[in-house]
Amino acid sequence: MLYKAIGIILSALFIVAIQVNAASAGCGGGHGFRAHQASFAHRQAVKQSKARKAQAIAAARQKKAAQQVAAKAQSPKVAKAAPAADETAAAEQPDDGKLDVAAVEETCTKFIAETGTTVTIECARQ
C-alpha cells in the first residue's frame, strides 16, 4: 500500500511538471525578474540602434548637402573658365595654314608564348 501511495504521488508530480512546462512553451523567457531584465535590455538595444541609425541618416544628409553646395559653387567657375581658356588658346596660335595632327603608332608588339619572344608587327595585320 505504501508503494502505491508513493507511485501515485510521483506520477502526480510528474504530470504537474509536464503541465507547467507545456503552459510556458513558446512564451520565451518565462516569468519573473530574468524575463523583465531581458526585455528591458532588448528595449534599450532597440533604442540605441534607432538613435545610431538616425545619426547616420543625418550625417548622410549633411554630407550630401555639402557636396551639392560644392558642386554648385564650382560649376559656374568651371563653365566660365573653360571658354576663356579655349578663346585665349585660339587667339595665341598663328594661322599659317599648317595643321598638327597626332600620329598613330603603326607598330604593335606581340608576345609569342611558344618561343618566349616579343615581335614588333604592324597594327593593321594584328
PyMOL commands that set and color helices and strands:
alter all, ss='L'
color gray80, all
select helices_A, chain A and resi 2-23+33-92
alter helices_A, ss='H'
color red, helices_A
select strands_A, chain A and resi 107-112+117-122
alter strands_A, ss='S'
color yellow, strands_A
deselect
rebuild
show_as cartoon
